[in-house]
């Protein structure tokens, strides 16, 4: 079993290496160099997201000296960059640091002319790391909405549709603030399907939709009545065309990396290690319990006389009904441990982890479970079913010594899952 866990760690490392933000950005800058300032103009570098630091460093190595450089990342990845101002916001729920970071980004591009040029380096996590509440709203309003959305099982597209309408930064807000200077974006995707409007809530591209669409989504999920009154009033107000329409010809954006690339990297390494390998699902989404059932079903169909590695990628959701701590990857792993114990024979091991190294409000990236996980929790005095019902997957996996802790990885391309089945 130790060998299986070691292999899972190696495959995770391959996924992270393929999503290395500096290498991905360097390749894209060579292929798609940004427009540089006109005579007398200024070059502004903006980096936002969990990969902001390595992306900023790489851009500063390859581009002419900038007149301003501002990077916003999460506290785990915070580091000094000579010649740049580096700030930390918070994730997944924004705080006062996120508010200050949002103000710094808007200020950096707030006085530009058509002679200037902005290079924006965007990666996952930016939605919470930098916030700028719309007029009439406060950080407390946005935090209340974020808390509500995180516990309601909405997918990332729905969450970002709503959050964009509450922001002066998201949904093209940074693009509007920089006008008339051109903005060229290099984007590392943490969103399944790689819709650029959803990554970090799309600060440099067109919005996902309108206030009306956001309001309809909240009503459809029975969330409208739970919103603060100021948010209801804002979403009920008449649309401002300047906030919803953008000249799409001014949007210059390049996708530099994604979850798909990382899944392929894991498949290639597993094959070199002698595993019969299949990428089962490039878009494992939806509720974690249903996702776990799909993983177990695919596993049952692939038991063979050869070692098998089944790979999944995506971003699941959790419906919060309890008061425990955890994240979607830890809860998914615990569900797989529960179902696998009931249906899988022989040895097996399963990893579910966030490529950013952090799963929910915990210090774990996810969990590695096997056929003995459930019993180990019981042996340590835990009640795994009660812990699962309380959304306390972090404590449950800690009982079993099955937390997968990596620290911040410096990148973020959503989640990966791997099931290893030795030869029967």
N, C-alpha and C positions, 0 to 999 in steps of 0.2 A: 504493500500500500504506500510505503514511503516513496518507492520508485514512481508510482502513478502521480503522487503529489508533486514530485520534482519535475516530472514531465509537464504537468499542468503549468507550473511556474515558468518553465522554459518557453512554452507556447505563448503564455501571456507576455513574456518579455519580447518575443518576436512581434506580437501585435503592437506593442509600444514602440519598438524600433521602427516599424514601417510607418508609424504615425509621427515620427520625429518632426517637430514643427520647423526646426532650422533647416534640415535637409529638404523638406518639402517646399519650403519657401524659397530656398536657394534655386532649386530647379525651376520653379515658376517664374522667379525674377529673371532668370536667364532666357526663358522662353517668351515671357510677356513683360518686358520692362515697362515701368509706369511712365506717364507723361511727366516731364520735369518742368520746373517753373520757367516762365518766360523771363526775358531780361528784366531785372529789378524785382522779380518775384521771390517768394519764400517757399522752402520745402518744409512741410509739416508732417511728422510721423506720429501716428496714433496706433496704439496696440491695446486691444481689449479682449479679455478672456483668460482662461486658465493656461493657455500657451503664450501669453503676451510677452513674457520675458525672453524666452529663446527666439521668438519671432522678431522682437525688436532688436536684439543683439545681431541677428543675421542681417536684417535690413540695414543697420548702421554700418556693417562691414561691407555691404555691396553697393549702397547708394551714396551719392554725394553728401557732404555734411549737411545736416538739417538745421533749420533755424529754431524749431521747437520739436521736442520729442516727449510724448506723454504715454506711459503704459499703465494699465490697470489690470491687476490679476488678483487671485485669491491669496490669503495669508500664507498658506503652505508653500506657495511658489514665489513669494516675494523675495526679490534680490536687487541689489544695487546695479545700475547700468550707468557707467560714466557718460555724461552728456545727455542723460534723459531723466525725467522725473518719473519715479515709479511709485504707484499708490496701490493699496489693497482695499478691496471691497469685501463683502461677505456673501456667502452662498450656502444653501439655496435661498435663504430669506435675506433680503437687503437690510442694511442697517445704516447708521449715520456715516460710516466710512464709505458705503456705497453712494450715499447722497453727495458727499464731498468729491468722490471720484467722478460722478456724473457732471458736476459743476466744472471740474477741471477739464474734462474732455470738451465740453461745450465752449468754455473760455478759450481753449487752444485753437479753435477753428472759428471763433466768433467775429473776427475782424478781417477776414480775408478778401482778396480781390481776384479778378479773373487771371491775373498774372501769377498768382500763387498756385501751389499744387499740394494735394493731400494724399498721402499713402496710408491706408488703413489696414491694419493686420487684425483680423477677427477670428476668434475661436470660441468654443463652447463655454458656457458659464457667464457670458457677458450680460445676460438679462438681469441677473441679481447683483453682479459686481459693481455696476455703475447705473444709477437711476437718476432720473430727472422728472419728478411728478408734473403732470399737466397742470395748467392754471386752475386753481381752486382745490387742488388735492395736496396732501401731505405725504411724507414717508410713512406715517402711521396708517394712512389709508391704503397705500400700496402694499405694505407689509400684511395688513389684514386680508387683502385680496389674494396675495401670494400664498399665505397660510391656508386659505379656503380652497384655492385651486389645487395645491399639493395634496390635500387630503380627499379630493373628490374624484380621483381616477381619470382626469382629463389627460389626453395625449399632449405632446409637446406643441403640436400645431395649434390646438385649441387654446392652450395656455398662452402662447405667444400672440395669437389673434387678440385676446383680451388685454394682455399687458401692453401691447403696442398702443392701444387706444387710451391708455392712462399715462402716457409718457411723452416728453418732449425730445427724447433721445432715440427710442426704438422706432421701428417701422419707417426708416428713412430720416429720422430726426437729425442725426449727425450730418447727413447729406444736405438737409435744409439749412442747418446752422452754418455749414461751410460755403454755401452758395455766395458768390458765383464761381468760386474756385472748383476745379475738377477734383473728384475723389476717386482714386483707384484702390480697390479692395482686394486683398488676398485672404481667402477664407478657408479655415480648417473646419470641416463639418463634424458636428456631434449629433446630427439629425438624420434619422433614417429616411432615405430618399433624397437627401442633400438639397432640399429646398432652401435656397440662400435667404429667403425672407424669414425663415424660422431660426436660423443660427444666430445665437445671441440676440434674438428678437429683431434681426435685420436692421441695424442702425444705418447702414449705407446702401440699402436697396429699398424697393417699393414695399409698402405694408401688405400684410396678408389679407386685409379686408377693411371694413368700415366699422363705425360705432354701432350701427344697426346690426351688423353680423355678430359683433361681440355680445351685444345685448341678447340677441336671439339664442346664442350658444349658452349663455348663463341661464336663461329662462328654461331652455330644453333640459338642463341638468339640475333644475330646481335649486339654483344657487342665488337667484336674483334677490329674494327676500332677505338673504343673509348678508348682502353687501352693505357697507356703510352708506348712509344717505347721500353724502357728497359724491360718491362713486356712481350711485344711481342717477343723480342729477346730471353728472358729467356725460354719462353714456346716453342719457335721454335728450340731451341738448342737440340742436341742429348741427349737422356736419359742417366742418370748416373745409372748403375745397383745398385750401393751401396745405392742410394737414393730411389729406388723403390722396392727393394727386402729385405725382412727380414726373418730371421729364425723363422717361426711361432711357432716352438717348444719352443722358448724363451719367447713367449707372455703368461703371466699368468694374467688373468683379470677376475674379478667377478662383475656382475651387482648387485647393492644393492638396487635400487629403481627406479621407473618409473612413468610416467603419468598414466598408467593403474591402478597401485595400488591406486593412489589418487582418480581416478574416482570411484573405488569400495568403497572406504571409504565414499565418498559423497553419493553414493547409499544407503549404510547401514544406515547412519544417517538420510537421507530423509525418508527411510522406517520406522525408529523408530519414526519419527515425524508424521507419518500417511499419507505420500504422496505415491501415486502409482507411482513407480519409474522405469525408463528404461534408460540404457546407450545406446543411439541411435547410437553413432559413436565414436569408439576409435581412429579414424584417420581423424579428420576434418582438411583437408588441402586445398590448392589451394587459389584462389583469394577471398578476404573477401566478395565481393558482391555476388559471387556465393555461398559461404558458408552461408551467411545470408539467401539466398533464400532456401537453403536446411533446415536450421533451422526452418524457417517459415512453409515450407511444412510439416515437421515432426510435428510441433505444431498443424497445422490445422487438421491433421489426429488423434490427440490424445485428443481433447476436449471431456470431459466426465462429468458425475455427481459426480465424485470423484476428489479430488485434485491430480494433476499430476505434477511430476518433471521429466523433460527430461534433460539428461546429455550428454555432448559432450566433447571430448578432442582432442587436436592436435596442429597444428602450421600453421596458415594461412599465406598468403603473401599479400603484398600491391604493386600495380603498382603506383609509385609516378609520378604524373603529375603536382602537385601544389607545393606551397612553404610553406604550413602550417606545424603545429606541431601535432604529435599524434603518434600512434602505431597501430599495427594490431588489438589489442583487442578493442581499443577505436573506430577505424573505423568500425570494425565488429559490435560493439554494436550500432553505429549510423545507419548503414544499417538496422539492425534489427528493430530499432525504426521507421525508414522510412517505411519499408515493413509491420511491425506489425500494424502501424497506419492505413494502407490501408486495411488490410485483417483480423485482429483479433478483435473480439468483447469481451466485458467484461474486467475484470481486468487481468493483467499479468505482470510479471517482469522478466527481463533477465540480467544475468551477464556474461561478458566475461573478463577474467583477466589472467595475467601472474603469474605463481606461484612464481616467484622471487620477485614480488612486484613492478616491473618496466616494463612499456610498452613503447618501443621505447625511444627516448631522452626526456622523461617527468618524472615527479615525481608521476604519477599515475600508478596503476597496470592494470587498464582497466576502464570499465564503467558499471554502472547499469542503464538500461533504462526500460521504461514502456510505456503504451499507451499515456501518457501525455508529454513525452519528447519533441517531435517535437514542440508542441504548446508552451511549456515553453521557448524553444529557441526563437521562434517568439516573445513571450511576452517580452523578455528581449532585443529585437531589433536586434537579430541575424537572418541571412538568412541561415537556416540549409542546404539547397541544395547547395548554393554557398560555404559554409564552407566545405561540403563533397567533392565537386569537387576540392577544393584547398587542399585536404588532411589535413584539419584543424580540425580534430575531437576533439582534446584536447580543443580548444576554444569553439567549439559547445557544448560539454558536460559540460564545465564550466558554460556556460550560463544557462543550465538546472539544475545545481547543481547535476549532475549525474556522476561525476568522482568518481572512486573507488580507494581510496588512502590508502595504508597499510604500506608504508615504506618497507625497505628490509626485506625479510622473512628468509634469511639465507639458502634457498634451491632453487632448480630450476628444475622442471620436466615439462617444456613446459606450455601450456595454458589449461585452463578449461572454459567451458561454461555451464550455467544452465538456463533453462526456467521453470518458475513456473506458473502453471495454476490452480487457485482455482477452486473448484467445481462450475459448471454452474447451 
